[in-house]
Amino acid sequence: MNGQRIARLERVVRRRAGFTLGPISLALDAGVWTGLSGRSGAGKTTLLEILAGLDRADSGQVELFGQDATHASEGQLAALRRQGIGYVYQESRLIEHLSVWQNVSARLVPQGVPTRERRQRAVAALDALGIAQLSSRLPRAISGGERQRVAVARALVANPRLVLADEPTASVDGETGALILEQLTACRERGAALLVSSHDPSAHARADVHIALTRGALEKEAKRS
């Protein structure tokens, strides 16, 4: 349902050597694409990882799907990711000994989805990105742009409620980038909340809300006119 709160950060701070992110307060709602910009080192990836439960804030509150995730265990965070988060890494991070379809469907295994259905869903996700014909290949046998499309298919195959994307079109050509953005747009239309970090003007043109990080601080937030 559009307008439903999917994730929230309240005065979140993350400190690393020589760098502090925050305090950041941010809400992500169903059916809203939030575009995230900022120079390299501004803290964009750290922000995405905190929302995904892949990193932990030093202070502040993190809420995911109506649950307080601030002090959740690693197992609880993993369960939250399985239940509703799709993460597109800046690098594809494919499992090299698994076929393309097995990479895409790996997140469905803990959900108990039967093998035949996993393969069908993986091939459908790959087909939406124009690479269903690659489903049986190993990652080493496909190009860098194709690997990124596989990574996007993996993130979206379970119809996540929250999509976090870290430069999803940075390593691909314009045509492939457009395909990726179309799939992210389809997620928004299904009611997912999106936070997309990108330097791509085409990605930002699709955003409903724009935020920017400058040296770890949230600089601005504005709705698309």
ZAZATOR-416900 format. One line per 10 residues: number of its first residue (from 1); their letters; for each residue x, y, z of N, C-alpha, C. Coordinates in nm, 4 decimals, always signed. Layout:
BEGIN
NUM> a> X Y Z X Y Z X Y Z  ...
This chain:
BEGIN
1> mngqriarle> +0.0846 -0.1192 +0.0000 +0.0000 +0.0000 +0.0000 +0.0880 +0.1240 +0.0000  +0.0669 +0.2115 -0.0961 +0.1457 +0.3328 -0.1041 +0.1241 +0.4185 +0.0185  +0.2313 +0.4804 +0.0645 +0.2252 +0.5648 +0.1825 +0.2611 +0.4928 +0.3107  +0.2622 +0.3601 +0.3085 +0.2992 +0.2838 +0.4278 +0.4476 +0.3021 +0.4574  +0.4808 +0.3239 +0.5841 +0.6211 +0.3384 +0.6230 +0.6916 +0.2035 +0.6154  +0.7966 +0.1962 +0.5365 +0.8713 +0.0722 +0.5177 +0.9974 +0.0702 +0.6024  +1.0680 +0.1821 +0.6084 +1.1923 +0.1888 +0.6860 +1.2080 +0.3303 +0.7413  +1.2766 +0.3382 +0.8551 +1.2977 +0.4697 +0.9168 +1.4298 +0.4702 +0.9919  +1.5041 +0.5782 +0.9748 +1.6233 +0.6050 +1.0552 +1.5960 +0.7291 +1.1383  +1.6304 +0.7236 +1.2658 +1.6104 +0.8382 +1.3541 +1.7432 +0.8722 +1.4217
11> rvvrrragft> +1.8020 +0.9835 +1.3785 +1.9279 +1.0355 +1.4336 +2.0363 +0.9261 +1.4393  +2.0504 +0.8571 +1.3271 +2.1498 +0.7497 +1.3165 +2.2883 +0.8088 +1.2937  +2.3849 +0.7560 +1.3681 +2.5252 +0.7966 +1.3551 +2.6102 +0.6716 +1.3380  +2.7022 +0.6767 +1.2424 +2.7992 +0.5682 +1.2238 +2.9373 +0.6294 +1.2125  +3.0265 +0.5885 +1.3019 +3.1625 +0.6429 +1.3040 +3.2621 +0.5390 +1.2541  +3.3485 +0.5830 +1.1639 +3.4602 +0.5025 +1.1192 +3.5838 +0.5898 +1.1252  +3.7006 +0.5303 +1.1042 +3.8253 +0.6053 +1.1150 +3.8230 +0.7275 +1.0242  +3.8231 +0.8454 +1.0837 +3.8288 +0.9687 +1.0067 +3.6996 +1.0093 +0.9396  +3.5893 +0.9409 +0.9706 +3.4636 +0.9712 +0.9026 +3.3459 +0.9467 +0.9957  +3.2472 +1.0351 +0.9918 +3.1235 +1.0172 +1.0672 +3.0049 +1.0390 +0.9756
21> lgpislalda> +2.9171 +0.9409 +0.9701 +2.7898 +0.9551 +0.9003 +2.6847 +0.9970 +1.0016  +2.6170 +1.1073 +0.9722 +2.5054 +1.1454 +1.0564 +2.5317 +1.2632 +1.1474  +2.4301 +1.2917 +1.2289 +2.3072 +1.2142 +1.2486 +2.2127 +1.2239 +1.1292  +2.1569 +1.1069 +1.0918 +2.0677 +1.0966 +0.9768 +1.9281 +1.0561 +1.0245  +1.8289 +1.1329 +0.9847 +1.6886 +1.0950 +1.0041 +1.6249 +1.0865 +0.8658  +1.5635 +0.9730 +0.8371 +1.5140 +0.9477 +0.7018 +1.4003 +0.8477 +0.7083  +1.2966 +0.8712 +0.6299 +1.1846 +0.7774 +0.6199 +1.1691 +0.7332 +0.4753  +1.1445 +0.6048 +0.4559 +1.1209 +0.5480 +0.3235 +0.9830 +0.4843 +0.3221  +0.8981 +0.5306 +0.2297 +0.7588 +0.4866 +0.2248 +0.7312 +0.4018 +0.1025  +0.6311 +0.3169 +0.1134 +0.5902 +0.2305 +0.0031 +0.5529 +0.3130 -0.1188
31> gvwtglsgrs> +0.5988 +0.2685 -0.2350 +0.5645 +0.3345 -0.3601 +0.6399 +0.4627 -0.3872  +0.7468 +0.4877 -0.3120 +0.8257 +0.6108 -0.3282 +0.9698 +0.5744 -0.3627  +1.0206 +0.6351 -0.4694 +1.1604 +0.6200 -0.5118 +1.2371 +0.7407 -0.4578  +1.3323 +0.7141 -0.3702 +1.4182 +0.8189 -0.3167 +1.5544 +0.8096 -0.3845  +1.5955 +0.9170 -0.4505 +1.7261 +0.9230 -0.5149 +1.8296 +0.9775 -0.4185  +1.9433 +0.9112 -0.4116 +2.0508 +0.9488 -0.3202 +2.1738 +0.9890 -0.4002  +2.2255 +1.1096 -0.3739 +2.3446 +1.1560 -0.4434 +2.4492 +1.2008 -0.3426  +2.5700 +1.2227 -0.3921 +2.6813 +1.2639 -0.3074 +2.8119 +1.2168 -0.3675  +2.9176 +1.2879 -0.3361 +3.0488 +1.2510 -0.3880 +3.0975 +1.1208 -0.3267  +3.1971 +1.0617 -0.3894 +3.2602 +0.9424 -0.3349 +3.3112 +0.9723 -0.1947
41> gagkttllei> +3.2813 +0.8836 -0.1018 +3.3235 +0.9029 +0.0361 +3.2262 +0.9810 +0.1218  +3.1116 +1.0204 +0.0636 +3.0141 +1.0988 +0.1390 +2.9345 +1.0157 +0.2387  +2.9361 +0.8829 +0.2218 +2.8656 +0.7956 +0.3148 +2.7456 +0.7241 +0.2557  +2.7305 +0.7266 +0.1235 +2.6125 +0.6674 +0.0611 +2.6049 +0.5167 +0.0848  +2.7155 +0.4462 +0.0610 +2.7152 +0.3012 +0.0793 +2.6924 +0.2656 +0.2252  +2.7517 +0.3394 +0.3161 +2.7306 +0.3139 +0.4587 +2.5838 +0.3284 +0.4952  +2.5190 +0.4314 +0.4439 +2.3770 +0.4512 +0.4699 +2.2948 +0.3333 +0.4186  +2.3220 +0.2892 +0.2970 +2.2505 +0.1748 +0.2407 +2.2731 +0.0489 +0.3244  +2.3956 +0.0268 +0.3673 +2.4275 -0.0943 +0.4431 +2.3610 -0.0938 +0.5797  +2.3475 +0.0214 +0.6418 +2.2764 +0.0291 +0.7701 +2.1292 -0.0063 +0.7508
51> lagldradsg> +2.0685 +0.0464 +0.6451 +1.9287 +0.0144 +0.6173 +1.9092 -0.1337 +0.5862  +2.0087 -0.1962 +0.5261 +1.9997 -0.3380 +0.4901 +2.0363 -0.4299 +0.6063  +2.0809 -0.3739 +0.7167 +2.1254 -0.4574 +0.8271 +2.2596 -0.5229 +0.8025  +2.3366 -0.4682 +0.7081 +2.4706 -0.5200 +0.6799 +2.5772 -0.4463 +0.7594  +2.5405 -0.3346 +0.8179 +2.6271 -0.2567 +0.9058 +2.5395 -0.2055 +1.0186  +2.6021 -0.1663 +1.1291 +2.5263 -0.1224 +1.2448 +2.5601 +0.0213 +1.2795  +2.4566 +0.0949 +1.3164 +2.4765 +0.2315 +1.3626 +2.5392 +0.2303 +1.5018  +2.6179 +0.3334 +1.5307 +2.6738 +0.3486 +1.6652 +2.5709 +0.4069 +1.7612  +2.4788 +0.4849 +1.7080 +2.3702 +0.5390 +1.7894 +2.2531 +0.5720 +1.6992  +2.1389 +0.5987 +1.7596 +2.0181 +0.6257 +1.6826 +1.9318 +0.5019 +1.6713
61> qvelfgqdat> +1.8224 +0.5142 +1.5997 +1.7237 +0.4075 +1.5880 +1.7035 +0.3690 +1.4423  +1.6948 +0.2376 +1.4191 +1.6679 +0.1826 +1.2860 +1.5399 +0.1001 +1.2944  +1.4461 +0.1289 +1.2071 +1.3192 +0.0560 +1.2038 +1.2976 +0.0003 +1.0638  +1.2659 -0.1287 +1.0556 +1.2399 -0.1952 +0.9284 +1.1073 -0.2682 +0.9356  +1.0186 -0.2400 +0.8434 +0.8896 -0.3079 +0.8349 +0.8132 -0.3022 +0.9673  +0.8230 -0.1877 +1.0335 +0.7514 -0.1695 +1.1596 +0.8177 -0.2317 +1.2794  +0.9372 -0.2900 +1.2615 +1.0075 -0.3542 +1.3726 +1.1325 -0.2750 +1.4078  +1.1618 -0.2664 +1.5364 +1.2836 -0.2010 +1.5816 +1.4016 -0.2931 +1.5519  +1.4868 -0.2510 +1.4579 +1.6017 -0.3331 +1.4181 +1.7322 -0.2833 +1.4785  +1.7242 -0.1845 +1.5675 +1.8445 -0.1207 +1.6199 +1.9360 -0.2210 +1.6886
71> hasegqlaal> +1.8783 -0.3049 +1.7715 +1.9586 -0.4007 +1.8487 +1.9255 -0.5448 +1.8106  +1.8726 -0.5645 +1.6921 +1.8397 -0.6999 +1.6472 +1.9656 -0.7844 +1.6334  +1.9510 -0.9151 +1.6546 +2.0642 -1.0062 +1.6369 +2.0950 -1.0213 +1.4884  +2.2114 -1.0795 +1.4591 +2.2470 -1.1024 +1.3188 +2.1453 -1.1940 +1.2511  +2.0970 -1.2930 +1.3248 +1.9964 -1.3821 +1.2694 +1.8655 -1.3109 +1.2405  +1.8259 -1.2216 +1.3296 +1.7031 -1.1448 +1.3077 +1.7172 -1.0511 +1.1880  +1.8337 -0.9894 +1.1743 +1.8566 -0.9014 +1.0598 +1.8551 -0.9801 +0.9290  +1.9157 -1.0990 +0.9305 +1.9146 -1.1833 +0.8106 +1.7716 -1.2214 +0.7740  +1.6891 -1.2485 +0.8742 +1.5492 -1.2831 +0.8483 +1.4744 -1.1647 +0.7873  +1.5019 -1.0437 +0.8367 +1.4383 -0.9245 +0.7809 +1.4792 -0.9042 +0.6353
81> rrqgigyvyq> +1.6078 -0.9289 +0.6049 +1.6522 -0.9169 +0.4657 +1.5801 -1.0172 +0.3780  +1.5703 -1.1414 +0.4246 +1.5015 -1.2446 +0.3453 +1.3549 -1.2092 +0.3246  +1.2932 -1.1519 +0.4262 +1.1500 -1.1231 +0.4206 +1.1172 -1.0101 +0.3242  +1.2099 -0.9152 +0.3058 +1.1623 -0.8040 +0.2260 +1.2619 -0.7056 +0.1708  +1.3927 -0.7361 +0.1716 +1.4906 -0.6396 +0.1223 +1.5615 -0.6948 -0.0011  +1.5673 -0.6131 -0.1047 +1.6467 -0.6449 -0.2228 +1.7617 -0.5465 -0.2318  +1.8846 -0.5971 -0.2350 +2.0034 -0.5109 -0.2325 +2.0827 -0.5301 -0.3611  +2.1043 -0.4211 -0.4329 +2.1885 -0.4238 -0.5534 +2.3232 -0.3635 -0.5158  +2.4257 -0.4478 -0.5116 +2.5593 -0.4019 -0.4740 +2.6240 -0.3248 -0.5890  +2.7207 -0.2414 -0.5538 +2.7941 -0.1667 -0.6559 +2.8723 -0.2626 -0.7455
91> esrliehlsv> +2.9197 -0.3728 -0.6877 +2.9808 -0.4812 -0.7651 +2.8869 -0.6012 -0.7563  +2.8841 -0.6830 -0.8599 +2.7789 -0.7839 -0.8704 +2.7819 -0.8893 -0.7594  +2.9005 -0.9279 -0.7125 +2.9154 -1.0246 -0.6025 +2.8410 -1.1546 -0.6307  +2.8603 -1.2081 -0.7506 +2.7988 -1.3358 -0.7837 +2.8809 -1.4507 -0.7265  +2.8137 -1.5623 -0.7028 +2.8808 -1.6839 -0.6552 +2.9302 -1.7588 -0.7784  +3.0622 -1.7655 -0.7928 +3.1205 -1.8067 -0.9212 +3.0949 -1.9520 -0.9580  +3.0735 -2.0395 -0.8609 +3.0540 -2.1805 -0.8947 +2.9074 -2.2163 -0.9171  +2.8179 -2.1191 -0.9019 +2.6761 -2.1422 -0.9284 +2.6391 -2.0838 -1.0639  +2.5430 -2.1471 -1.1305 +2.4957 -2.0943 -1.2579 +2.4239 -1.9620 -1.2346  +2.3963 -1.8921 -1.3435 +2.3275 -1.7629 -1.3348 +2.1930 -1.7778 -1.2645
101> wqnvsarlvp> +2.1124 -1.8759 -1.3058 +1.9802 -1.8888 -1.2429 +1.9921 -1.9282 -1.0961  +2.0929 -2.0071 -1.0623 +2.1115 -2.0439 -0.9223 +2.1533 -1.9237 -0.8382  +2.2343 -1.8344 -0.8968 +2.2678 -1.7102 -0.8273 +2.1425 -1.6284 -0.7997  +2.0596 -1.6143 -0.9008 +1.9394 -1.5323 -0.8866 +1.8444 -1.5905 -0.7832  +1.8322 -1.7221 -0.7816 +1.7323 -1.7867 -0.6958 +1.7833 -1.8234 -0.5577  +1.9106 -1.7950 -0.5302 +1.9692 -1.8385 -0.4030 +1.8918 -1.7859 -0.2824  +1.8402 -1.6640 -0.2909 +1.7698 -1.6068 -0.1760 +1.6346 -1.6722 -0.1527  +1.5865 -1.7506 -0.2508 +1.4595 -1.8207 -0.2334 +1.4760 -1.9534 -0.1604  +1.5996 -2.0021 -0.1512 +1.6241 -2.1320 -0.0880 +1.5800 -2.1324 +0.0584  +1.6195 -2.0323 +0.1410 +1.5773 -2.0349 +0.2813 +1.4262 -2.0231 +0.3000
111> qgvptrerrq> +1.3559 -1.9773 +0.1961 +1.2108 -1.9655 +0.2033 +1.1406 -2.0972 +0.1728  +1.2187 -2.1995 +0.1379 +1.1617 -2.3303 +0.1100 +1.0948 -2.3418 -0.0252  +1.1268 -2.2529 -0.1181 +1.0674 -2.2584 -0.2520 +1.1255 -2.3792 -0.3273  +1.0424 -2.4639 -0.3841 +1.0927 -2.5827 -0.4552 +1.1843 -2.5445 -0.5722  +1.2745 -2.6348 -0.6069 +1.3751 -2.6068 -0.7098 +1.3123 -2.5654 -0.8422  +1.2100 -2.6360 -0.8856 +1.1487 -2.6037 -1.0142 +1.0922 -2.4619 -1.0135  +1.0247 -2.4253 -0.9059 +0.9681 -2.2903 -0.8972 +1.0785 -2.1855 -0.8876  +1.1845 -2.2185 -0.8130 +1.2972 -2.1242 -0.8039 +1.3535 -2.0957 -0.9419  +1.3702 -2.2008 -1.0219 +1.4268 -2.1806 -1.1555 +1.3317 -2.0986 -1.2428  +1.2036 -2.1282 -1.2350 +1.1052 -2.0533 -1.3149 +1.1069 -1.9051 -1.2780
121> ravaaldalg> +1.1102 -1.8764 -1.1486 +1.1095 -1.7375 -1.1048 +1.2391 -1.6674 -1.1434  +1.3507 -1.7394 -1.1348 +1.4790 -1.6806 -1.1725 +1.4817 -1.6490 -1.3216  +1.4362 -1.7418 -1.4033 +1.4372 -1.7198 -1.5489 +1.3449 -1.6043 -1.5856  +1.2311 -1.5924 -1.5173 +1.1394 -1.4811 -1.5438 +1.2060 -1.3479 -1.5095  +1.2791 -1.3440 -1.3970 +1.3489 -1.2212 -1.3576 +1.4591 -1.1867 -1.4571  +1.5290 -1.2876 -1.5047 +1.6336 -1.2664 -1.6049 +1.5744 -1.2224 -1.7377  +1.4598 -1.2806 -1.7746 +1.3943 -1.2449 -1.9003 +1.3521 -1.0979 -1.9002  +1.3083 -1.0484 -1.7854 +1.2686 -0.9080 -1.7756 +1.3860 -0.8143 -1.8020  +1.5067 -0.8667 -1.7832 +1.6277 -0.7891 -1.8072 +1.6976 -0.8302 -1.9363  +1.6303 -0.9132 -2.0169 +1.6803 -0.9474 -2.1493 +1.7917 -1.0495 -2.1537
131> iaqlssrlpr> +1.8071 -1.1306 -2.0475 +1.9193 -1.2258 -2.0459 +1.8765 -1.3658 -2.0019  +1.7541 -1.4038 -2.0286 +1.7080 -1.5377 -1.9913 +1.7929 -1.6458 -2.0561  +1.8484 -1.6171 -2.1734 +1.9286 -1.7164 -2.2459 +2.0594 -1.7494 -2.1748  +2.0945 -1.6705 -2.0761 +2.2194 -1.6933 -2.0023 +2.1984 -1.7743 -1.8745  +2.0781 -1.8211 -1.8501 +2.0436 -1.8759 -1.7188 +2.1302 -1.9942 -1.6759  +2.1782 -2.0747 -1.7707 +2.2563 -2.1938 -1.7349 +2.4072 -2.1703 -1.7356  +2.4502 -2.0518 -1.7736 +2.5940 -2.0241 -1.7771 +2.6489 -1.9934 -1.6382  +2.7801 -2.0087 -1.6256 +2.8480 -1.9665 -1.5039 +2.8850 -1.8187 -1.5162  +2.8979 -1.7483 -1.4053 +2.9286 -1.6051 -1.4107 +3.0529 -1.5708 -1.4918  +3.1537 -1.6583 -1.4900 +3.2771 -1.6270 -1.5626 +3.2569 -1.6244 -1.7140
141> aisggerqrv> +3.1446 -1.6798 -1.7605 +3.1189 -1.6882 -1.9042 +3.0316 -1.5742 -1.9557  +3.0051 -1.4744 -1.8725 +2.9227 -1.3623 -1.9164 +2.9982 -1.2316 -1.8949  +2.9516 -1.1258 -1.9590 +3.0212 -0.9967 -1.9530 +2.9908 -0.9225 -1.8237  +3.0636 -0.8143 -1.8017 +3.0425 -0.7333 -1.6828 +2.9031 -0.6739 -1.6761  +2.8540 -0.6233 -1.7892 +2.7193 -0.5690 -1.7929 +2.6139 -0.6745 -1.7679  +2.6368 -0.7955 -1.8195 +2.5437 -0.9056 -1.7966 +2.5463 -0.9479 -1.6499  +2.6636 -0.9465 -1.5896 +2.6738 -0.9783 -1.4464 +2.5900 -0.8805 -1.3643  +2.5936 -0.7525 -1.4007 +2.5168 -0.6550 -1.3257 +2.3664 -0.6798 -1.3410  +2.3253 -0.7191 -1.4609 +2.1837 -0.7517 -1.4791 +2.1439 -0.8730 -1.3946  +2.2329 -0.9702 -1.3841 +2.2068 -1.0857 -1.2977 +2.1912 -1.0402 -1.1530
151> avaralvanp> +2.2791 -0.9496 -1.1098 +2.2725 -0.9001 -0.9723 +2.1406 -0.8284 -0.9459  +2.0919 -0.7536 -1.0437 +1.9635 -0.6857 -1.0276 +1.8503 -0.7883 -1.0205  +1.8538 -0.8870 -1.1083 +1.7520 -0.9926 -1.1049 +1.7514 -1.0623 -0.9692  +1.8686 -1.0898 -0.9144 +1.8788 -1.1540 -0.7823 +1.8127 -1.0680 -0.6745  +1.8357 -0.9372 -0.6805 +1.7796 -0.8476 -0.5797 +1.6277 -0.8398 -0.5873  +1.5713 -0.8571 -0.7081 +1.4286 -0.8330 -0.7280 +1.3440 -0.9588 -0.7362  +1.4072 -1.0760 -0.7427 +1.3339 -1.1995 -0.7697 +1.2296 -1.2311 -0.6630  +1.2510 -1.1870 -0.5410 +1.1580 -1.2190 -0.4322 +1.0548 -1.1088 -0.4088  +1.0420 -1.0165 -0.5044 +0.9467 -0.9051 -0.4924 +0.9623 -0.8316 -0.3589  +1.0794 -0.7723 -0.3355 +1.1066 -0.7099 -0.2051 +1.0198 -0.5877 -0.1794
161> rlvladepta> +0.9977 -0.5590 -0.0530 +0.9237 -0.4393 -0.0127 +1.0155 -0.3181 -0.0041  +1.1451 -0.3427 +0.0132 +1.2450 -0.2361 +0.0199 +1.3587 -0.2709 -0.0749  +1.3863 -0.1811 -0.1698 +1.4952 -0.2014 -0.2648 +1.6026 -0.0965 -0.2379  +1.7242 -0.1429 -0.2134 +1.8394 -0.0563 -0.1891 +1.9397 -0.0822 -0.3001  +1.9722 +0.0203 -0.3772 +2.0577 +0.0020 -0.4945 +2.1760 +0.0979 -0.4892  +2.2956 +0.0415 -0.4996 +2.4197 +0.1184 -0.4902 +2.4809 +0.1296 -0.6295  +2.4583 +0.2424 -0.6955 +2.5089 +0.2674 -0.8308 +2.4727 +0.1530 -0.9267  +2.3431 +0.1236 -0.9416 +2.3049 +0.0055 -1.0201 +2.3351 +0.0157 -1.1686  +2.3539 +0.1372 -1.2221 +2.3791 +0.1507 -1.3657 +2.5211 +0.1994 -1.3965  +2.6074 +0.2046 -1.2957 +2.7396 +0.2657 -1.3148 +2.8284 +0.1871 -1.4099
171> svdgetgali> +2.8139 +0.0550 -1.4134 +2.9075 -0.0279 -1.4905 +2.8465 -0.0827 -1.6186  +2.7371 -0.0231 -1.6652 +2.6689 -0.0778 -1.7826 +2.6488 +0.0308 -1.8881  +2.6169 -0.0119 -2.0100 +2.5908 +0.0836 -2.1174 +2.4507 +0.1437 -2.1028  +2.4187 +0.2404 -2.1861 +2.2926 +0.3111 -2.1741 +2.1710 +0.2226 -2.1904  +2.1766 +0.1300 -2.2858 +2.0622 +0.0410 -2.3104 +2.0371 -0.0495 -2.1910  +2.1456 -0.1054 -2.1360 +2.1314 -0.1917 -2.0192 +2.0850 -0.1108 -1.8989  +2.1393 +0.0096 -1.8843 +2.0976 +0.0954 -1.7747 +1.9487 +0.1243 -1.7797  +1.8959 +0.1472 -1.8996 +1.7530 +0.1733 -1.9146 +1.6697 +0.0523 -1.8729  +1.7161 -0.0687 -1.9084 +1.6464 -0.1904 -1.8672 +1.6427 -0.2023 -1.7153  +1.7557 -0.1753 -1.6517 +1.7632 -0.1836 -1.5062 +1.6686 -0.0826 -1.4414
181> leqltacrer> +1.6680 +0.0397 -1.4917 +1.5810 +0.1425 -1.4355 +1.4335 +0.1082 -1.4562  +1.4012 +0.0432 -1.5682 +1.2626 +0.0012 -1.5907 +1.2199 -0.1005 -1.4859  +1.3089 -0.1925 -1.4505 +1.2743 -0.2927 -1.3498 +1.2609 -0.2302 -1.2104  +1.3438 -0.1333 -1.1811 +1.3296 -0.0633 -1.0538 +1.1987 +0.0153 -1.0502  +1.1635 +0.0757 -1.1619 +1.0366 +0.1476 -1.1705 +0.9190 +0.0531 -1.1496  +0.9276 -0.0669 -1.2058 +0.8217 -0.1660 -1.1870 +0.8069 -0.2030 -1.0397  +0.9186 -0.2100 -0.9679 +0.9129 -0.2373 -0.8238 +0.8379 -0.1261 -0.7509  +0.8680 -0.0028 -0.7854 +0.7965 +0.1089 -0.7230 +0.6476 +0.0991 -0.7515  +0.6130 +0.0661 -0.8749 +0.4718 +0.0575 -0.9123 +0.4013 -0.0561 -0.8391  +0.4765 -0.1585 -0.7967 +0.4181 -0.2669 -0.7170 +0.4076 -0.2284 -0.5696
191> gaallvsshd> +0.4617 -0.1108 -0.5339 +0.4487 -0.0637 -0.3969 +0.5729 -0.0729 -0.3121  +0.6871 -0.1070 -0.3719 +0.8110 -0.1123 -0.2951 +0.8625 +0.0284 -0.2660  +0.9368 +0.0412 -0.1583 +1.0125 +0.1634 -0.1307 +1.1523 +0.1466 -0.1890  +1.2028 +0.2498 -0.2559 +1.3343 +0.2430 -0.3192 +1.4240 +0.3528 -0.2656  +1.5497 +0.3169 -0.2401 +1.6556 +0.4147 -0.2158 +1.7671 +0.3802 -0.3127  +1.7895 +0.4689 -0.4097 +1.8814 +0.4409 -0.5196 +1.9937 +0.5432 -0.5185  +2.1143 +0.4966 -0.4868 +2.2330 +0.5812 -0.4924 +2.2870 +0.5789 -0.6341  +2.3031 +0.6964 -0.6943 +2.3454 +0.6990 -0.8337 +2.3975 +0.8357 -0.8727  +2.4901 +0.8358 -0.9708 +2.5328 +0.9579 -1.0378 +2.4667 +0.9706 -1.1754  +2.3774 +0.8770 -1.2064 +2.3146 +0.8698 -1.3381 +2.1948 +0.9646 -1.3444
201> psaharadvh> +2.1975 +1.0661 -1.4304 +2.0832 +1.1581 -1.4409 +1.9524 +1.0864 -1.4743  +1.9602 +0.9765 -1.5503 +1.8388 +0.9025 -1.5850 +1.7744 +0.8399 -1.4620  +1.8577 +0.7960 -1.3683 +1.8049 +0.7396 -1.2434 +1.7392 +0.8484 -1.1599  +1.8056 +0.9620 -1.1481 +1.7511 +1.0698 -1.0663 +1.6227 +1.1267 -1.1269  +1.6091 +1.1195 -1.2585 +1.4876 +1.1699 -1.3224 +1.3651 +1.0882 -1.2830  +1.3858 +0.9653 -1.2417 +1.2739 +0.8786 -1.2038 +1.2375 +0.8906 -1.0566  +1.3196 +0.9570 -0.9777 +1.2980 +0.9637 -0.8336 +1.1829 +1.0568 -0.7979  +1.1112 +1.0214 -0.6921 +1.0056 +1.1065 -0.6376 +1.0616 +1.2061 -0.5363  +1.1684 +1.1644 -0.4686 +1.2330 +1.2454 -0.3654 +1.3827 +1.2387 -0.3886  +1.4524 +1.3493 -0.3687 +1.5978 +1.3535 -0.3823 +1.6603 +1.3930 -0.2490
211> ialtrgalek> +1.7619 +1.3176 -0.2093 +1.8410 +1.3549 -0.0924 +1.9880 +1.3516 -0.1312  +2.0686 +1.4281 -0.0589 +2.2113 +1.4341 -0.0900 +2.2914 +1.4259 +0.0398  +2.4021 +1.3553 +0.0328 +2.4949 +1.3483 +0.1450 +2.6191 +1.4297 +0.1129  +2.6624 +1.5092 +0.2076 +2.7868 +1.5850 +0.1963 +2.8688 +1.5602 +0.3220  +2.9809 +1.4894 +0.3042 +3.0692 +1.4560 +0.4164 +2.9919 +1.3964 +0.5337  +2.8993 +1.3039 +0.5016 +2.8268 +1.2316 +0.6045 +2.7018 +1.2993 +0.6548  +2.6745 +1.4202 +0.6081 +2.5563 +1.4940 +0.6544 +2.4498 +1.4952 +0.5464  +2.3229 +1.4823 +0.5891 +2.2122 +1.4903 +0.4958 +2.1927 +1.6358 +0.4576  +2.2166 +1.6641 +0.3294 +2.2226 +1.8021 +0.2833 +2.0874 +1.8598 +0.2486  +2.0052 +1.7792 +0.1804 +1.8774 +1.8348 +0.1354 +1.7806 +1.7236 +0.1056
221> eakrs> +1.6562 +1.7594 +0.0997 +1.5513 +1.6646 +0.0625 +1.4440 +1.7439 -0.0096  +1.4105 +1.7013 -0.1293 +1.3106 +1.7754 -0.2069 +1.2313 +1.6790 -0.2916  +1.1018 +1.7016 -0.3013 +1.0177 +1.6205 -0.3874 +1.0306 +1.6676 -0.5307  +1.0122 +1.5704 -0.6230 +1.0184 +1.6018 -0.7645 +0.9020 +1.6945 -0.8005  +0.9302 +1.7991 -0.8769 +0.8246 +1.8924 -0.9170 +0.7411 +1.8344 -1.0290
